């Protein structure tokens, strides 16, 4: 499987092979190496061959097995949502690093009335950002929005899977609109952190997108218009007013337009210390800026 996946140019072919085999055998990847002499049944072999055939036609293996890992957590994923990627973990890392150094973020606790450390996740998809932040910031409440009811249904499954329904709220609507309408998160200065992984692939890069992404993942969660800023720009324009003083804005973006996004942020008097953070592949990936 690994050799076949390598020949097709699939990402992480060894890991993908292990995921498929573990899925068919109903076990964990680690246990594949603990019981190497276990014989596979004819039914298991037939099922595996069928899944490998689909994978070789560029169907995402994460969709075939129905899950993917993100920041040490396992998320249900299918065609309703984007597959969580390591590059997006950069946002979680930036928020947690800031929270560790910020006395207010460390000590705040959400009250029954909803006051406390508030986070908004715009374009939440599978909910991976919202749930990873909620898990690692136990005093926080998160409001996660998406325009897709199907994506929110998947996010709800993940919310229930991780038992975070008491601190993560899912709201449907376009970009910041449901956040702005929220009684707590929508108040001016109501947020400590505003994070987003919006659609940002520019039109001129679409033809070069890998077929496993372009032909299978939801297009509306990928494409960001002519320059990839159709959804990024409104977040930059409307997001700062929702942030408390010293609050953080983190937005994932196309590396090809990182310089343009940085200039937009630097030109906003409501933001300071704007910078672009590289992802795990050393690509300019996330805008980070602080509320003045």
DASULFEN-V24058 format. One record per helix or strand of 2 or more residues. SS is the DSSP state (A for helix, B for strand). FROM is the first residue (numbers start at 1). TO is the last residue. If there is no record, write none. Layout:
SS | FROM | TO
SS | FROM | TO
//
This chain:
A | 2 | 7
A | 13 | 25
A | 29 | 32
A | 42 | 56
A | 61 | 65
B | 67 | 70
B | 73 | 76
A | 86 | 101
A | 103 | 107
B | 117 | 122
A | 128 | 136
B | 140 | 146
A | 149 | 161
B | 168 | 172
A | 177 | 180
B | 191 | 196
A | 203 | 208
A | 211 | 214
A | 219 | 221
A | 232 | 242
B | 243 | 252
A | 255 | 266
B | 271 | 278
B | 284 | 291
//
